[in-house]
Amino acid sequence: MIRLGNVLVSPGEGGVYGERTLDGYRVWDPYRSKLAALYTLGGGVELTPGMRVLYLGAANGTTVSHVADYVETVYAVEFAPRPMQDLLEVARRRKNIVPIMADANRPEEYAPFMEAVDLVYQDVAQPNQVEIAERNLVFLKPGGYLVLMLKTRSVDVRREPAEVLAEARAGLLRRLDVVDVRWLEPYHQDHAAIICTLRGSIY
Ligand SMILES: C[S@@+](CC[C@H](N)C(=O)[O-])C[C@H]1O[C@@H](n2cnc3c(N)ncnc32)[C@H](O)[C@@H]1O
């Protein structure tokens, strides 16, 4: 990932959501993007030009646009109509974002538009975050990465965040190897990034 001093940036055309630019690069703010927070904290999966990414919970395309600056194609899934309008506008200005209006619980609905991907990135703030991730492993190449941004309060607001994280991690181990886990403080409270690789072929 590109850093100018200690500032994380991406190399695309600016002016997507009012982000700052620095020496011609787009500043990628860790307070606005959990993925930027993960990179700023020293974790994450290196994004490379040949990569295909499935992005679940695209919202208005803030983080999607930065990912698209680094990779070949981003399949961006979002189910809410309002953010989808903004996402469509972001996708109109990029050649490598495929916006998909769908529920990430139902991957069979967007399977016809998909190809195998190197990375599944998920940021959906739902009670069943692990289950959603598992359903979407059908698109992940063996050895590919899952980066799950776990919002512990969406799983269960009454339980300790560490307890929710431990349960999510155990669930993911059914099909994946967990290679790193990080809390995203001070940028995002009660959010953890779980980074996994897919163990073998699912076929
Ligand atoms: C925290 S926001 C994502 C922010 C975004 N990843 C970013 O960094 O710019 C979560 C988004 O996930 C979407 N979402 C939640 N559940 C979903 C589901 N089951 N399928 C698709 N999108 C979902 C919400 O509508 C919301 O826009």
The ligand as an SDF file (V2000), in Angstrom:
LIG
                    3D

 27 29  0  0  0  0  0  0  0  0999 V2000
  -20.8220    0.0920    7.9120 C   0  0  0  0  0  0  0  0  0  0  0  0
  -21.5810    0.2840    6.3680 S   0  0  0  0  0  0  0  0  0  0  0  0
  -20.2830   -0.0550    5.2290 C   0  0  0  0  0  0  0  0  0  0  0  0
  -19.2780    1.0580    5.0370 C   0  0  0  0  0  0  0  0  0  0  0  0
  -18.3740    0.8030    3.8440 C   0  0  0  0  0  0  0  0  0  0  0  0
  -17.8150   -0.5280    3.8990 N   0  0  0  0  0  0  0  0  0  0  0  0
  -17.2340    1.7910    3.7380 C   0  0  0  0  0  0  0  0  0  0  0  0
  -16.1940    1.5950    4.3820 O   0  0  0  0  0  0  0  0  0  0  0  0
  -17.3740    2.7550    2.9800 O   0  0  0  0  0  0  0  0  0  0  0  0
  -22.4960   -1.1990    6.2130 C   0  0  0  0  0  0  0  0  0  0  0  0
  -23.2630   -1.3040    4.9090 C   0  0  0  0  0  0  0  0  0  0  0  0
  -23.6550   -2.6550    4.7350 O   0  0  0  0  0  0  0  0  0  0  0  0
  -24.9300   -2.6850    4.1530 C   0  0  0  0  0  0  0  0  0  0  0  0
  -25.5170   -3.9970    4.4620 N   0  0  0  0  0  0  0  0  0  0  0  0
  -25.9000   -4.4700    5.6770 C   0  0  0  0  0  0  0  0  0  0  0  0
  -26.3740   -5.7190    5.5710 N   0  0  0  0  0  0  0  0  0  0  0  0
  -26.2880   -6.0550    4.2690 C   0  0  0  0  0  0  0  0  0  0  0  0
  -26.6310   -7.2150    3.5410 C   0  0  0  0  0  0  0  0  0  0  0  0
  -27.1560   -8.2840    4.1530 N   0  0  0  0  0  0  0  0  0  0  0  0
  -26.4190   -7.2240    2.2090 N   0  0  0  0  0  0  0  0  0  0  0  0
  -25.8870   -6.1330    1.5870 C   0  0  0  0  0  0  0  0  0  0  0  0
  -25.5420   -5.0010    2.2170 N   0  0  0  0  0  0  0  0  0  0  0  0
  -25.7420   -4.9580    3.5500 C   0  0  0  0  0  0  0  0  0  0  0  0
  -25.6540   -1.5010    4.7880 C   0  0  0  0  0  0  0  0  0  0  0  0
  -26.7660   -1.0870    4.0100 O   0  0  0  0  0  0  0  0  0  0  0  0
  -24.5470   -0.4690    4.8670 C   0  0  0  0  0  0  0  0  0  0  0  0
  -24.5370    0.3600    3.7320 O   0  0  0  0  0  0  0  0  0  0  0  0
  1  2  1  0
  2  3  1  0
  2 10  1  0
  3  4  1  0
  4  5  1  0
  5  6  1  0
  5  7  1  0
  7  8  2  0
  7  9  1  0
 10 11  1  0
 11 12  1  0
 11 26  1  0
 12 13  1  0
 13 14  1  0
 13 24  1  0
 14 15  1  0
 14 23  1  0
 15 16  2  0
 16 17  1  0
 17 18  1  0
 17 23  2  0
 18 19  1  0
 18 20  2  0
 20 21  1  0
 21 22  2  0
 22 23  1  0
 24 25  1  0
 24 26  1  0
 26 27  1  0
M  CHG  2   2   1   9  -1
M  END
$$$$
